[in-house]
Structures are given as structure tokens and as C-alpha cells.
Amino acid sequence: MDFTYTETQDMIRDTLARFLGDTYDFETRQKFIASDAGRDPAIWTALAQELGMLGASFAEEHGGLGGGALENAIVMEELGKVLGIEPYLPTVVIAGGALKAVGGAQADALIPEIISGNMIVAFAYAEPQGRYDLANLKTSAKKDGAGYVLNGHKSVVQAAPWATHLLVTARTGGGQRDADGVSLFLIDANLPGIVRRDYPTVDGGRASEIYFENVAIPGDALLGSEGAGLPLIERIVDEAIVAVCAEATGVMQKLHEGTLEYTQQRKQFGIPIAKFQVLQHRMVDMFMEVEQARSMTIMGTLKLDLPANERMAAVSAAKNKVARGANFVGQNAIQTHGGIGITQELAIGHYFKRATMIESQFGSADHHMARYERLALKV
Amino acid sequence: MDMEFSPEDLAFQQEVRTFIAENYPAELRGKQDEGDELGKEDFLAWHRILYKKGWVAPAWPVEYGGTGWTPTQRFIFSEETARADCIRLMPFGLAMVGPVIYTFGTPEQKAYFLPRILSGEDWWCQGYSEPGAGSDLASLRTTAVPDGDDYIVNGQKTWTTMAQHADWGFFLVRTDKDAKQQEGISFLLIDMKSPGVTVRPIITLGGEHEVNEVWLEDVRVPQSQRVYEENKGWTCAKFLLAHERTGIAGVAASKRGVEKVKAIARTELDGDASLLSNPFFKRKIAELEIDLTALEFTELRTLAGPNAGKGPGPESSLLKIKGSEIQQRLTELTLEAVGHYGAPYFRGFGEGDNEHPIGPDYAHRAAPTYFNMRKTTIYGGSNEIQRNIIAKMVLGL
């Protein structure tokens, strides 16, 4: 039993933190998220080519550093601290995770493309009627010769405006909510018949509604086996959930630190408001939530390789606790700041927005509580 | 980073399991299963068995009778004893005054007291709180005035747990009235049979006689029973409080508690189904389990993380706050689970006769335990004081 990071992991964290410290200050971020593109592509290129950061969680045979989920968590936590909008989650964690799971020629061909920064992937899984149910799919992929024809509507596909590729869940058989008949495809984002409506998100990102209108896709776009993709999708979404918990830890830490700093400057009744015990205890409660979010992120990450039901229970426990903590820390950061907290002026409000979106990303606290109850209490 | 046990640790785990299975007293197990109240001899029975095995003080340095176990082995031992529902040993000697004596005591104090703590020969109590000194412990007014080679001690202590059985007590007393609060306090070991020591029971909400008032009237105490320097007793007190806080997370025992309350909720009916399938009750259990997992991994991070082995820091206040809240929620859910049978109360009515009490065994102590466990957020430095400690020591406020 060991809860320390290796030297390499410490180095990854330090290198990334230094780079983001130099390139990702709040004002710079606000500028590029307001630009037409909504991001600064040079940062992604630098992450890939100068820092080798996009390879941290991939095997050395693919050109990576030989890490895994812990390295993803380290990167996500650091991105959380700067409110990073880089598409690390869908590209490296989710698409990369799917490619690692299927292996073979697809992994050999595409993982190096992710590591080099040439390939950006958006994960098109949600649908208007599906809420958090990964199998509730109207999007269909019908066999057509050697390939498939894709039709359907995907909701709020994060990072889609920037993506070179889309990772799409679609039904190749079965009824709308069946576990069987679900397949996973990795396709070029610019194929004929793909229609996108792009928009900004409240937390500074970009997303799209995506419509597939008779999109012809090649047979080798299928990841894993046809109709039996749900376990793979559940696995990569669980990896994504703990990565988002790691991001949340970084966001919550900054919310807490920002509140500590502000209350020591802000004076009322002639003294810094940090001197008031009611605020001190609130900030202690925030601290405890941050620490527990960190603990649950580690717990979920370390349990990713357990059998599916145990893995899902652990990941749901982590997401539930982190979502509750993010809610508490975010709301109390704003309350403690007072009026200035609800303006666009300070970074604190922007951290609150991201924390709020994380609460329901890949399922709300209630959704994960229900999944935990089903799997852990077995009633 | 990994949470796997090494082959050596797994072998150790098996050794602990086997030892408990073969040596835990059957009579004690029976009393626990029936929900009987446990007395001094019950605690000592298991204490003596562990002492004979050399396992009674895992955290002590080997030279004083500790086990030399790694932090992981200590974790395994506490997990296994809780999993098997072994009675928790009294902390006052083993976890509190023992470490103070081997850290700050004279060679004579170590040689006399430590073996007697290990063997269970002496039962210890803690003389800290006073009627006017609770959270503000340093405002204590019990005095010790030098008289030749002795001190003459006068004052009143309260909330003194299990003092009715105690052979010895460790006391905080004021030796300099003019010094700043924390600076005039000394740490004294007092023989509870000394003339002038009077112990009076305080009966708590569950009907238990667990805590006492201790009156000290012209009690003569040799100065050789002072630990560490005169007026430096606060150093010992702070050291002891930090020690007290670590074990207080009680993760392993709470895990066992969750299993117990789940078993009750599976047995109890709510309509046609078990109480555990009631969506409201089920949610409370699930939330408790998740919060306990968060506490467990927070403790593991301090146990096997980068600061492992450096001793408990102020972060241990977090473990005390969250651990005690969870212990209370467990007793609350148990009382809720037993429904009507939380109400029957037999203490003082035919106690000691063989008539079986009313209701299922698991209901007997549900309400008294719920009432009793309100203490956990109050003792050992109340949870509000713990928040003050974190605010000051961790957040720098």
C-alpha cells in the first residue's frame, strides 16, 4: 500500500504547472475564450510537442511516457487549477482510453496522432432524450457494404468545433434503450453529411449540436465489436469521470485558496473578514471538502481496474462525493466573496461556473447515488 | 501509488485473523451479540490476551513494548480487529498517558508505569476538563502547590471517563498562577487511592455510569510523579491531544457499524419489503457509506502518503471531525431502523435477572447508544475547537 507519487509523476505535475503558470493566466484565458476560435491552438501544440504531455498516459511503444489513469488525473487537476479548456478529456482520456482498450492496428495508427497533437477528438454520446443513460440511443449506424451509414442527433458535444475526429456512440441493433446493439465509432469530423451548430458553453468552452444525415463511414471506424460496445463505453466514461473528479479537485482548491486570500484582504467593521469565526469555520468546511475530493479521486482512479460492477460503484461514489463537494465549495466561495463574487470581474466566479458544470457532467450526484445504491447495496 | 497489500502484508493479515478467531473470548462475544453493557473485566479480558501475545500496543516503540509493525500492518490490525467486532481497548493508558510517559517521562517513570499499562495492571483515567474549563482547557484552576518533595493538589475535575475503576489518573494542574494561561500548567500522575481523592458518578442520557466528577482535596502527590518540567505540562497535553485525534477517525469500526445497520435494515420490514429497500432509508445508508469511503481514503493518504511516519499533524482534526460525525450518523440510523423497539428501557428495572428483554437483540442498546454517542463531537476537543485548530494551523487564519 502506497499513496505517494513517483518522481516521474511529480515531474509531470511540476512541468505542467510551470507551463500553465506562464501561458494560462486568467486574463490571457479570458482573451482567447472570447476569440472567434475560442482557444489558442498554440497551447495544445506546445502541450504535445514541447512538453510531451499528451503522451503521459500512453505506453512507450506508442511514443508515450508509460503512464495511465494517475497521469491523466495529474494533468486534469492542473488544468482544473487554471480553468483549462483544452480538449484533453475527450481526446486523451476518452478517445485515448478507447484506443488503448481495443488495441491492435487502430491503436497503433491513432495513438501516435493523439500524442503528436495532430488529432483532437470530441465525444458525441449524449442525445436529447437520453439524459445520463449511455445506452439510450436513437442515433443509428446501419450496415452498408463494408461500412455504415450514420443518422441521428448528438447533444452538447464538448470541443466539437475544434475536433478533427468524433467518437460516436450509435445503435447498430436492438431497441432504443437496450444494452445490446450499441457500437462505438471513431470517425473523421468533416465527413459529408455531418452538420454542426456551434456555441459557447457557460464555463468558457465550446460545444456543438451535431446532426448526422446519411453519413457514410468506413468499416474500420468501428472500435471493438459491433453491437457489444456498451461495456467499453461504460469503461471509458468511468475513466472520464475520475478524470473530471481530478479536474474538480483543482477547481475546488482554487475556489478555496481564492476565498482564503480574499477574506484576508477584505475589511469590514474595521478588520479583515477572515477574523470572523463564522467565516473561518466555513472555510474549514470548504477545506475538508477539497481534501475529501482529492481522496475520492485517488480512490476512484485506483479502482478503475476492478471488475466492472465494483469499478462502477467506486466511480459513482467518487462522483457523488465530488459533486456534493463542488456544490458546497463553489456556493460558499461566492457567498463569502459577497457582491464581487457574482460579477465577471474576478476569477472566482468563473471557477464557480466550471465547478457547477462538473457537478452534472457524466451524471449528477443523484444519478451516481442511484447507481451506487444499485451496485453496492444491491437493493 | 497502489492500494494492494504485499504478500508479507497478506500473510500478516491472515495471522491476525487466525489469532482473533482462536483467541477472542467466547463469553465476551456472546455479551456483545446480545447487546449487553460491558464492564471493566470485559475490557481487561481482551486486553490481557493481546498483552500475552505482545500485540497490546502496536503504536509504541519496540523498546517500550511496541510491535515494530509498519503503518500498513497497524492499519491491517485495526481493520481486522474491527471487522471481527473485537471490543475497543480503553485508550487512557495505551493511547494517551503511555506515549506521554515514554516521550517525556523520567527513566524511573518509564520503568514503573509502562509495563503496568501494557499488562493492564493499572487502569488509567484522564483528569483534564473542569466545570469552568471545557473547550478553554487552559483556563483550568486545579492547583498544585509545592510542599517539600510533594505537591498539595486542590480542585475539581469533571467528565472523567471510567474514573470509578481507575488506579491512576493523569492530571493537568496549575503550578504557576501568575504565568500566562498555558505556561503555568504541569502534568501530574496521581494515585487514585490517595487520601483526598473522591470520585462521584455522573449518569449520562443513556443511563450509563461512564463519566465522573473527581474532587481533589489536599491530595499529597510526590513531585517525582510530575511528567516533564514544571509549568511545561501543556507540551504534554498538546502532544497527547494529537495522538488522541488520530485513532479517533474510527474508520474500521464504522465500516463494521455500517454492516451492522445494513443487516438490521435488511431484517426490519417496511411494508412488504425490507427497510433497506425504502428509498429514503437506502439513500441515507448509501450517503453514509460514501462519506465513510472519503474518510477512509483521507486517512490512508495520511497513513501511507508522503508525510507518513512524521506523526499526526493538524490535519488529523479533519479525521476527528468527519469520523465523529459518521459515528453519530450510524447510531442515528440504527435507532431509526429499530422503529418501536427503540423505546423499551430496562435499566434499574430487574437488571441482572435472566428474563429476556423486549424486542430484537439489536434494538436493546439502539437508543442509549444514540444518546451516548453525542459525546463524540464534544470530547477530545469539540468539533468547533477542531475547526479552530485547522483554521489556525492549516489555513493560517
Interface residues (C-beta under 8 A of the other chain):
Chain A: M1 D2 F3 T4 Y5 T6 Q9 L70 L260 Q264 A274 K275 Q277 Q280 H281 M283 V284 D285 F287 M288 E291 Q292 R294 S295 M296 I298 M299 L302 A317 N320 K321 M369 Y372 E373 A376 L377 V379
Chain B: M1 D2 M3 E4 F5 D9 T72 F75 K262 S274 L276 S277 K282 R283 I285 A286 E287 E289 I290 D291 T293 A294 L295 F297 T298 L300 R301 L303 A304 G305 P306 A308 E315 L318 I321 K322 E384 R387 N388 I390 A391 V394 L395 G396 L397
